[in-house]
Amino acid sequence: MNYGDLTWEEALKESHETLLTTHPRSPKKLIPPHQWIKETLKEYLGSGYEYYAAGEGGGPYDREYKVPGLFYDKMVDITVVKNGKVKGAISFKFVASNYSQNSNNYFENLVGECFNIQAMDIPFCHVFVIRDKIPYYNRDRNVQKYEQFTQHNLDKYLKLNRFNDKGAPSKLSMSVIHITGDEYNGDIIHPESFKELDNATKNMILNNIDVHVSDYREYSSSVANELKSMEIHKVLKEFADLIK
C-alpha cells in the first residue's frame, strides 16, 4: 500500500485498526502514519533526498534511522538525509488510552529528545495525535473512566510551540481526533479484549471505525486558531521549507 495516497485521517484509521488487530505494543500500528508523513515530505521536498521510516516492504529505507545527538544517538521515526547528512528528524506520538498516568513522561521525553538532537543543529519536528475522548483502562482492561483532552492539557504544548529554543521542536503538529465505531457493550474496547471477540463482531467493529480531526469548537477561539496553525499538512510543508 502507498500510504501517501491516503488522507491523514485514513492513515490514522489504519493505525487504530492495526492496534486492535495486532497488539498494543506492536510497532505495526505506527507504519501507516509514519509512512504517510514520509510520503508527504517526499511530495514537498522531491528527489535528491533519502527518506527513512518503518515500513512493510523490507527495503533499505523502510526503517528508522539513527540520528546523532549531543548526549546519545537516537533512532528516530522519520528521517530525511541528503549526501549522508541528516537534514531533519520527525518523531510521532499517538495517545489512545490512559493519558493522565503518562502525560508528564510524554512531555519530558519530548523536550529531552528535542534538545539532544537540535543541539547538533538538526531541525526536529514532532507530530502529536490524541483522542478527544480518552479511555482510562484498569488492570482488568475495563474502562475505569474517560478523560477529555482539555484546554488545560493543551497548555504546555502550546507554550512549547511558541518557545524558540533547542528544547522545543522546530515545528510541532497537533491533531486532536474523534474516533467512532470502536465501542463494544457501551465502552471503547481494549485491544486485548477485541482479540477475544468472534470474527463477525470483530469485522463489524472494524467496518464501523471512523476517524476525524476535531474542529476544535470545544476550545476558545484563540486556542482553536493556534491548533489550526499546527495542522499536519501546514507543519510538514513549513518543516520541508526549513530543511531544504
C-alpha positions in Angstrom: 0.0 0.0 0.0 1.2 3.5 -0.8 0.2 5.3 2.4 0.8 8.7 0.6 -2.5 8.0 -1.3 -4.5 8.2 1.9 -5.7 11.2 3.8 -4.2 11.9 7.2 -7.4 10.7 8.8 -7.4 7.5 6.8 -3.8 6.8 7.8 -4.8 7.2 11.5 -7.8 4.9 10.9 -5.4 2.3 9.5 -3.2 2.8 12.6 -6.1 2.4 15.0 -7.4 -0.7 13.3 -3.9 -2.3 13.4 -3.7 -1.5 17.1 -6.9 -3.6 17.6 -5.8 -6.5 15.3 -2.2 -6.9 16.5 -1.0 -5.9 20.0 -0.9 -2.6 21.9 2.9 -2.6 21.8 3.2 -3.8 18.2 5.2 -1.4 16.0 3.0 -2.3 13.1 0.4 0.2 14.2 2.9 3.0 13.6 3.6 2.1 10.0 0.6 3.9 8.4 1.2 7.3 10.0 5.0 7.1 9.7 4.8 6.2 6.0 2.2 8.9 5.4 4.5 11.5 6.9 7.4 10.2 4.9 5.4 10.3 1.6 4.1 13.8 2.3 7.6 15.1 3.0 8.7 13.4 -0.2 6.0 15.3 -2.1 7.1 18.6 -0.6 10.9 18.0 -0.9 11.2 16.0 -4.1 14.1 13.9 -5.2 17.7 14.2 -4.1 16.9 13.1 -0.5 16.7 9.8 1.3 13.6 9.2 3.4 13.6 6.7 6.2 10.6 5.4 8.1 9.4 2.0 9.4 7.6 0.1 6.6 6.4 -3.2 5.4 8.5 -3.6 2.3 11.8 -4.5 4.0 13.6 -2.1 1.7 16.7 -0.1 2.7 14.6 2.9 3.6 11.8 1.0 5.4 13.4 1.5 8.8 14.1 4.1 11.5 17.4 6.0 11.2 20.0 6.6 13.9 20.3 10.3 14.3 23.3 11.8 16.1 22.6 13.6 19.4 24.6 15.7 21.8 24.3 13.1 24.6 23.4 10.0 22.7 22.4 8.8 19.2 18.7 8.2 18.7 16.6 6.0 16.4 14.1 8.4 15.0 10.7 7.6 13.5 11.0 9.6 10.2 14.3 11.0 9.0 15.4 13.0 5.9 19.0 12.5 4.7 21.0 14.2 1.9 24.5 13.2 0.9 25.0 11.3 4.2 23.9 14.2 6.4 20.7 14.2 8.4 18.6 17.2 7.2 15.7 16.7 9.5 14.1 14.3 12.0 10.5 13.8 13.0 9.0 11.9 16.0 5.4 10.7 16.2 3.2 10.0 19.2 -0.4 8.7 19.1 -2.1 8.6 22.5 -5.2 6.3 22.5 -5.6 5.5 26.2 -4.5 6.2 29.8 -3.2 9.7 29.1 -3.0 11.2 32.6 -0.7 8.5 34.1 1.9 9.1 31.4 1.3 12.7 30.3 4.3 14.2 32.1 6.6 11.5 30.8 5.5 12.1 27.3 6.2 15.8 27.6 9.5 15.5 29.4 10.8 12.9 26.9 9.8 15.2 24.0 11.7 18.1 25.4 14.8 16.0 26.1 14.7 14.5 22.6 14.4 18.0 21.1 17.4 19.3 22.9 19.5 16.2 22.3 19.0 16.3 18.5 18.8 20.1 17.9 22.0 20.7 19.8 23.6 19.0 16.8 21.9 21.6 14.5 19.5 19.1 13.2 15.9 20.5 12.8 13.4 18.4 14.7 9.6 18.2 14.2 7.1 16.4 16.5 3.7 15.1 15.4 1.3 14.5 18.3 -2.0 12.8 17.9 -4.5 12.2 20.7 -8.2 11.2 21.1 -10.6 13.8 22.3 -12.3 11.2 24.5 -9.6 9.0 26.0 -10.4 5.7 27.8 -8.6 5.0 31.0 -8.4 1.2 31.5 -7.8 -0.6 34.7 -5.8 -3.8 35.1 -8.8 -5.9 34.1 -8.9 -4.0 30.7 -12.2 -2.3 31.6 -12.8 1.4 31.2 -12.4 3.0 34.6 -13.2 6.4 33.4 -13.0 8.7 30.3 -10.6 11.6 30.1 -11.0 14.7 28.0 -8.1 16.4 26.3 -8.9 19.8 27.7 -7.5 23.3 27.1 -5.6 22.8 30.4 -3.9 19.7 28.9 -3.1 21.6 25.8 -1.4 24.5 27.6 2.1 23.0 27.9 2.1 22.0 24.2 1.0 25.5 23.1 3.7 27.1 25.2 6.3 24.7 23.7 5.0 25.6 20.2 5.7 29.3 21.0 9.1 28.7 22.6 12.0 29.3 20.3 14.8 27.2 21.8 16.6 23.9 21.1 14.4 22.3 23.8 11.4 23.0 21.7 10.6 21.4 18.3 11.4 23.5 15.2 7.9 22.5 14.2 5.1 21.0 16.2 1.9 19.4 14.8 -1.2 18.7 17.0 -4.1 16.5 15.9 -7.0 16.1 18.4 -9.1 13.4 16.8 -12.6 12.0 17.2 -12.9 8.2 16.8 -16.2 6.4 16.5 -17.2 2.8 16.0 -14.7 1.1 18.3 -17.2 0.5 21.1 -18.4 -2.8 22.5 -21.1 -3.1 25.2 -21.2 0.6 25.6 -17.5 1.3 26.1 -14.4 1.8 23.9 -12.9 -1.7 23.6 -9.4 -2.6 24.9 -7.2 -4.1 22.1 -6.7 -7.3 24.2 -10.4 -7.7 24.7 -11.0 -7.1 21.0 -9.0 -10.3 20.2 -11.4 -12.4 22.3 -14.4 -11.5 20.2 -15.8 -13.7 17.4 -14.8 -12.8 13.9 -18.2 -11.5 12.9 -18.1 -9.0 15.8 -14.5 -8.0 15.0 -15.4 -7.3 11.4 -18.4 -5.3 12.4 -16.3 -3.1 14.7 -13.5 -2.6 12.1 -16.1 -1.7 9.4 -17.6 0.9 11.6 -14.5 2.7 12.8 -14.1 6.3 11.6 -11.6 9.0 12.4 -12.0 12.7 12.1 -9.7 15.6 13.2 -11.6 17.8 15.6 -13.0 21.2 14.5 -11.8 22.5 17.9 -15.1 24.1 18.8 -14.7 23.0 22.4 -11.7 25.3 22.8 -11.5 29.1 22.9 -11.2 30.8 19.6 -7.6 31.8 20.2 -6.6 28.2 21.1 -8.6 26.8 18.1 -6.8 29.2 15.7 -3.4 28.1 17.2 -4.3 24.4 16.8 -5.4 25.0 13.2 -1.9 26.6 12.6 -0.4 23.3 13.8 -2.4 21.3 11.2 -0.3 18.4 9.8 0.0 19.5 6.2 0.9 23.1 7.1 3.5 22.0 9.6 5.1 19.4 7.3 5.3 22.0 4.4 6.9 24.5 6.8 9.3 21.8 8.0 10.2 20.9 4.4 10.9 24.5 3.6 13.1 24.7 6.7 15.3 21.8 5.8 15.7 22.3 2.1 
